[in-house]
Amino acid sequence: MELIGYLDSPFVRRVAITMQFLDIPYEHRELSIFRNYEEFRAINPMVKVPTLVLDDGEVLIDSGLIIDYLESQVASRSLMPVDKEQYRDALQFIGTALIVMEKRAQLIYETGQRPQEKQHGPWIERLQQQLTGALEILESMVAARAENGCYWLQGDQPGQADITAAVAWRFIMHHENGLIDENDHPALVALSARAEALAEFLACPVT
Ligand SMILES: N[C@@H](CCC(=O)N[C@@H](CS)C(=O)NCC(=O)O)C(=O)O
């Protein structure tokens, strides 16, 4: 199995870390969606990361769908909680963290790929508002767990909610642009510090 994409993509990183937690062996291939566009296109014409190439040549896309496949078809175990209410909560953590990733990535494209004279101020402002809004919600959800004395978001062991929230925060810090203040997000800072110290996270450094 080959996981394609740099770990500076939070979507790639959450898949890589999940594979570490699930003990799934894989090759990691660092191809850039920009610098290696043609090479990437030959493997996956959609040029999206993460791309997972299975041993039979099948190409899977989308971090959530890849994780679903890995858990249900490869590992036969899941990093999602079993309890119904906890499962729904996990979806809320993950969904919010994914919006954080998505909006920050859109901002990077909008300001990094589009020539300055073609950038649209109101669109950038909207993306920034969506990003800060999602981060505020995520911070308050994580803080509520910490106030209840939870070390991890959903129990004694880190799960998919912890992975995705921590990866989202690391991505934000990696691309810090003065918009986000660490002091406003103490619960995410603390969760990130705990998660990034785990062997599974250390095996997948942001490059
Ligand atoms: N929903 C997707 C989002 C993946 C995504 O947007 N990846 C970005 C890199 S961070 C990408 O492939 N960008 C290239 C493009 O959209 O053309 C997932 O969870 O995997």
The ligand as a MOL file (V3000), in Angstrom:
LIG
                    3D

  0  0  0     0  0            999 V3000
M  V30 BEGIN CTAB
M  V30 COUNTS 20 19 0 0 0
M  V30 BEGIN ATOM
M  V30 1 N -11.8280 16.1240 1.8050 0
M  V30 2 C -10.4990 15.7970 1.3780 0
M  V30 3 C -9.6490 17.0670 1.2660 0
M  V30 4 C -8.2660 16.7850 0.7220 0
M  V30 5 C -7.6180 18.0370 0.1650 0
M  V30 6 O -8.2870 19.0460 -0.1190 0
M  V30 7 N -6.3180 17.9670 -0.0380 0
M  V30 8 C -5.6310 19.0920 -0.6330 0
M  V30 9 C -4.2310 19.2470 -0.0520 0
M  V30 10 S -4.2420 19.7150 1.6300 0
M  V30 11 C -5.5120 18.8560 -2.1300 0
M  V30 12 O -5.4870 17.7380 -2.5880 0
M  V30 13 N -5.4650 19.9430 -2.8930 0
M  V30 14 C -5.3290 19.9180 -4.3140 0
M  V30 15 C -6.5650 20.3450 -5.0090 0
M  V30 16 O -7.6310 20.4270 -4.3830 0
M  V30 17 O -6.4790 20.5770 -6.2110 0
M  V30 18 C -9.8640 14.8020 2.3470 0
M  V30 19 O -10.3260 14.7130 3.4900 0
M  V30 20 O -8.9430 14.0930 1.9540 0
M  V30 END ATOM
M  V30 BEGIN BOND
M  V30 1 1 1 2
M  V30 2 1 2 3
M  V30 3 1 2 18
M  V30 4 1 3 4
M  V30 5 1 4 5
M  V30 6 2 5 6
M  V30 7 1 5 7
M  V30 8 1 7 8
M  V30 9 1 8 9
M  V30 10 1 8 11
M  V30 11 1 9 10
M  V30 12 2 11 12
M  V30 13 1 11 13
M  V30 14 1 13 14
M  V30 15 1 14 15
M  V30 16 2 15 16
M  V30 17 1 15 17
M  V30 18 2 18 19
M  V30 19 1 18 20
M  V30 END BOND
M  V30 END CTAB
M  END
